[in-house]
Amino acid sequence: MLQGRCFVKITEDNMAFWFLLLLGLATYLMVQRSVAHITRTPVWLLWLVLMTPAFVLSGWTLMYGPKQPPPPSLLIWPSVVCLLLYWLLFQWGRRSPRDTQTEPESTELQSAVHPTVEPAPVRPIEPREETQLRNCFPWSTYYVQNIEYRPQAVVCRGQLRTTPSNAYQQIKANVEAQFGDRFLLIFQEGLNGKPFFVLVPNIKAAKEENGRRNPERLTRPGLALLLLAATLVTTTLVGAKIAGVELTTFESNPTVILKGLPYALGLMTILGIHELGHYLTARFYKIRSTLPYFIPMPFFLGTFGAFIQMRSPIPNRKALFDVSIAGPIAGFIATLPLLMWGLAHSEVVPLTEKTGLLNPDTLNPKYSILLALLSKLALGSQLTAKSAIDLHPLAVAGFLGLIVTALNLMPVGQLDGGHIVHAMFGQRTAMAIGQISRLLLLLLSLVQDEFLLWAIILLFIPLIDEPALNDVTELDNGRDILGLLAMALLVVIVLPLPQAIANLLQI
């Protein structure tokens, strides 16, 4: 018995260690890529502040075990204090507007093209070339009033005299005719509402000009397959545990691990199709991107998800919208049949005190409008007002697919939903929508405790999104409607079922 307790304790310690390690790495990368160029505050200090609540909760778990939940004050106060301290440290080291007005655009663009390569030297605009530059802006298209020279950019401000799309295409052609491929042309809307052009060094062209032709390998199928296999193993182990398989039976009967395959294959199918939606759409727009990579994790869900990384700038808001919305739509379409089959093979159980949103053994479907409707459609009269659902492993995967879809559709910063509202309404309006969304989710967490972690995560995600090259031309009406439908899908997944509809459905 003592040996069994020691084994459990060691397992819990290992899980806490790996969770902190992966969370710490993800947090550091997020801070480094999002705010390092905006503030002079050291990245390690901002990272330490963000990780403090996780350190506190991990310490509680190691001391008292996972079965004893921490007091609410231990969840709320460290988060509030660290959020305030993070904001103060960020503002304390924030760079002046003169430093950040145009340089972030070029910095983010360079990191999108070559995030691991030092900026290559590019010939600056010489005084005799300013006339050539001004000739690229016909007065009937965009009347240049001021040219500002920055260390990594040339900013051209003036008056737009035609449609944004026509202006960008004509001036882009003129710049390429005068300077070849020396520069990438960015078209953005300024804080005063007036659009301006930015010329930033084309690092790829500069490397080729200097004779250093060493093309970067984007597609590493070997690495992708290795991560795929590792994630299949970790999700199968977690799926076996969800199916009720005891770890002690593995040695005597290894085939019991196959009971974890429905969960593993279902979840990986949803995540893989989600990322393939992004990848194939990016390829359609000739945006350089990596293959989808899974992130294995030996506990919790069995994976931290999957991702692709785009290595070239997005040409316009239309491409930004299509690439961003393709993932959630593809993942949701894959989720529906898997979730319906899993719900149809799940067991209806009585409501208990342990019934909640994140308990797959006694899930209350009324915590989500869409989940309640799908559960009623799959289970029919078996599901009543006093019923909960003991989810089949495949239904667990489908339910997680809904959560992944909702989390990605959150209209904040660099999430898919943040890209979508950016493409629909522009950068400034998207930042306001993101701030409002943070507040609404925080208020919702007061009603449903399960959303508190989501709310905290969104508070730490920067609202600033990377611009497209042509970040001024607006979308067509069809894409605007599709974007609104995506936001409606987010609402029906996140919000609880109203009592009036519950009475109508008799659940």
Secondary structure, DSSP 8 states (H G I E B T S, - for coil): -HHHHHHHHHHHHHHHHHHHHHHHHHHHHHHHHHTTTTB-S-HHHHHHHHHHHHHHHHHHHHHH-TTS---HHHHHHHHHHHHHHHHHHHHHTB--HHHHSSHHHHHHHHHHH-TTS---------GGGHHHHHHTS-TTTEEEEEEEEETTEEEEEEEE-S-HHHHHHHHHHHHHHHHTTSEEEEEEE-TTS-EEEEEEE-HHHHHHHTT---------HHHHHHHHHHHHHHHHHHHHHHTT--GGGTTT-GGGGGGGHHHHHHHHHHHHHHHHHHHHHHHHTT--B---EEEE-SSTTSEEEEE--B-S---BHHHHHHHHHHHHHHHHHHHHHHHHHHHHTSEEEE--TT-BSS-TTSB-GGGSHHHHHHHHHHHGGG--TTEEEE--HHHHHHHHHHHHHHHHHS-STTSHHHHHHHHHH-HHHHHHHHHHHHHHHHHHHHH-GGGHHHHHHHHHS-S-----SB-SS---HHHHHHHHHHHHHHHHHHS---HHHHHHHT-
